[in-house]
Amino acid sequence: MTNPLLSDWNTPFNLPPFEAIEDAHVKPAVEAGLAEGRAAVQAIASDPEAPTFTNTIEALERSDSTLSKVLGVFYGSAGADANDVRDALMRDFSPMLSAYSSEITSNSALFARIETLWEARDTLDLTPEQARVLMLTYRSFVRSGAKLEGPQKARMAEIKSRLATLGTGFGQNLLADERDWVMPLAEADLEGLPQFVIDSARAAGEEKGADGPVVTLSRSLIVPFMQFSPRRDLREAAFKAWSARGENGNANDNRENAAEILRLREERARLLGYPSFAAYKLETEMAKTPEAVRDLLMRVWAPAKEAAERDGAILAEMMAKDGINGPLQPWDWRYYSAIRRKAEHDLDEAELKPYLQLDRMIEAAFACAHRLFGLDFEPLDVATYHPDARVWNVTRDGKHIAVFIGDYFARGSKRSGAWCTAMRSQQKLEGDIRPIVLNVCNFAKPSKDEAALLSYDDARTLFHEFGHALHQMLSNVTYGSISGTSVARDFVELPSQLFEHWLEVPEVLEEFATHAKTGAPMPRDMLDRLLAAQTYDQGFATVEYIASALVDLDFHDGDAPADPMAAQTETLARIGLPHAVTMRHATPHFAHIFSGDGYSAGYYSYMWSEVMDADAFEAFEEKGAFDTGTARLLEEHILSKGGSQDAEALYTAFRGRMPGVEALLKGRGLLTA
Ligand SMILES: [Zn+2]
């Protein structure tokens, strides 16, 4: 039996032969990829020839080509269409793959070759891209502990493995706490709630096997409940349960867990010679140092706090008029803010929705990409991993650029959220390899014959993920390891957050926001109200975000705190967090930084990217939102470059300078006159 994952794909655009691939093919294909990779790495390490860029670094780039081909297809589709078999495969693969990568980074013969090249780098006559790949390879080996020996090497392995276990445990505790809590609602408790909240409370009740509607700790239910329930006692109960996740003193309590994670991270950084975990983590980011991160966050903090205090005073006054005495509490903010938004901007979600059709918003994203970068999108009638996923051939001047897959509807087999991934990345080392790029979202699927409708937030998500997709599709580098979105964490949201701005260009909504039933364009005053509401309540949003980002930074900058909860209290007191606002994610449920390593000392990244996207969009606004000259610079210096140069060099090449924080403040409505 031939395994279609391992055979040559003689298909249009070399797409994976999805119809022939079965779950049973995956494990043998991964094992074959690992065996091939091990043999290739062994051959490099024991090569009798002296090391050269070609026989060591390029050979290493090629060593996992089968493995990444197989994993690209499997992880690309398994996250969007899981089942028990695929879940079990992912659990199996995680230790297999981490052992594989440890094996490579601790192979001392291999590292000796890389180090020889690194030391001779100025004499090797490398292209700038090759020099960059050599630097990144060397650096990642060193940061994984390749230079450690004896007991230090063993301790590093111990720490890594313990951190992996603690991170998984942190996430599982959180899920358990979220699953366990429900608040039953009597029929009278539903009064004042909009129909869509009542519907989801009833659906949640059914799912939990309750007699009637319930509130759960799912964000999509509890947040609208706190926005719309006039019952202050119920809002308080819901809010307190929401903010106590991971801190209930039960078996799921995450506080000890967080303390141990912070201790081990610090020890790991010190083993590698860094003064703190933040110094270790930030070395490879644009920010480089904890001071640079703190600087940005505190720049935005002051005006944001001022705005939040101003808004809080208005909301407190509204509450007093309701006859409620005492200070505004965290469970009051969203409720009075929603009333104020309706009064000031007269925006009604139900009235807005028919104008935001999924198909037309996809068209809008494609049209923007056409005007900016000359891309064309032609639907392809080919099978994928799921019938809901749609496929387009992306071309420019008739030349094939990429295959784009849009998988937009929520379903039980899809994990929550929205993301962009490449099933195959662009590279030129093994021929002109064109990418297969996937956008996955969780929009509500309409009943048959109805048009799919989006909220404005959904439409923004669609544009955001499409911005990541452009970063992959327009990539033009030689080496796969630096292709597309393989860039610093605090740079990667620039293309995605930047593309969101085109949804705010009035002529885009004027053309593409048409009514699902009548085809009429969105009325001008609705469009104006929608765009005017973009900066509404940004004081609150900014303050709750920065509070979390600063606590994250403090945790990792300097000695690990013995008691993270006390350290959190100290940070919040120091910055003077307004009483009615809380951290967006408090320590015991701060999964971004504790359930894995992704955003540790890195929660600031969204705002770092926002400084650039706000400034980059101003470059367009100066010459016109669809100025093709500016678009050409963006492609030439950023979208085509992947990680082939330092991010700061890329941005400076595009804009002529690094940005200040003013454009961000203006975008959030926080620039005081
Ligand atoms: Zn993103």
Boltz pocket constraint, residues with backbone or C-beta under 6 A from the ligand:
constraints:
  - pocket:
      binder: B
      contacts: [[A, 464], [A, 468], [A, 492], [A, 493], [A, 496]]
      max_distance: 6.0
